[in-house]
Amino acid sequence: MDLTPDQAALAVERHDCPNCDAPAGSACRTRGGKTAAKYHTPRFVLVPALREELEIPVPADRLPGRVWKQGPALAVSCPRPAPSGW
């Protein structure tokens, strides 16, 4: 992995989790409603640089093992339309 653990976490959290439905900007959660200790595989394989990893731990500042709280919503950027060449 060429990314630091914090960079990997930010890259993973750009995507919604297909496993636990955690929204983009939030760590994964367990079935018991706590913050997961590691990101779910279906989520981190969405990041090409992390596809070969076996697991990606959730950083300590996301409080793994404690009650899950939704992180800040990520701003969605819309690509600008290409200029028309008229």
C-alpha positions in Angstrom: 0.0 0.0 0.0 1.4 3.4 -1.0 -1.0 5.3 1.2 -0.5 6.2 4.9 -3.2 4.7 7.2 -4.9 8.2 7.4 -4.8 8.6 3.6 -6.2 5.0 3.2 -9.1 5.8 5.6 -9.9 9.0 3.8 -9.9 7.2 0.4 -12.1 4.4 1.7 -14.6 6.9 3.3 -15.2 8.6 0.0 -17.5 5.7 -0.8 -20.7 4.4 0.9 -20.2 1.0 2.4 -22.1 -1.7 0.5 -21.9 -4.0 3.5 -23.2 -1.9 6.4 -24.7 1.1 4.5 -22.4 3.6 6.3 -22.5 6.8 4.2 -19.5 8.4 2.6 -17.6 10.4 5.3 -18.2 7.8 8.0 -16.4 4.7 9.3 -18.0 1.3 8.9 -20.2 0.0 11.7 -20.9 -3.3 13.2 -24.3 -5.0 13.5 -24.3 -4.1 17.1 -24.2 -0.4 16.3 -20.5 0.3 17.1 -17.8 1.7 15.0 -16.0 -1.3 13.3 -12.3 -1.9 14.0 -11.6 -2.3 10.2 -13.3 -1.3 7.0 -15.4 -3.8 5.3 -13.7 -5.5 2.3 -16.5 -4.6 -0.3 -15.9 -0.9 0.6 -12.1 -0.7 0.5 -11.8 -2.7 -2.8 -13.6 0.3 -4.4 -10.2 2.2 -4.0 -7.9 0.8 -6.7 -4.7 1.5 -4.6 -6.1 -0.7 -1.8 -7.5 -3.7 -3.7 -4.6 -5.9 -2.8 -4.8 -5.3 0.9 -6.3 -7.9 3.3 -7.7 -5.4 5.7 -7.7 -1.6 6.4 -7.9 -0.7 10.1 -10.2 2.2 11.1 -8.0 5.0 12.6 -8.2 5.5 16.4 -9.7 9.0 16.0 -12.9 7.4 14.5 -13.2 5.6 17.9 -13.5 1.9 16.9 -15.4 -0.2 19.4 -17.5 2.8 20.6 -21.0 3.7 19.6 -21.1 4.5 15.9 -21.7 8.1 14.9 -22.1 9.4 11.4 -19.2 11.5 10.2 -19.6 14.8 8.3 -21.3 14.5 4.9 -18.9 14.8 2.0 -19.4 17.5 -0.5 -20.3 16.0 -3.9 -18.5 17.7 -6.7 -20.2 17.9 -10.1 -17.9 17.8 -13.1 -18.2 20.9 -15.2 -19.6 20.4 -18.7 -17.1 20.6 -21.5 -17.3 24.0 -23.3 -19.2 23.8 -26.5 -17.1 24.5 -29.5 -19.5 26.7 -31.4 
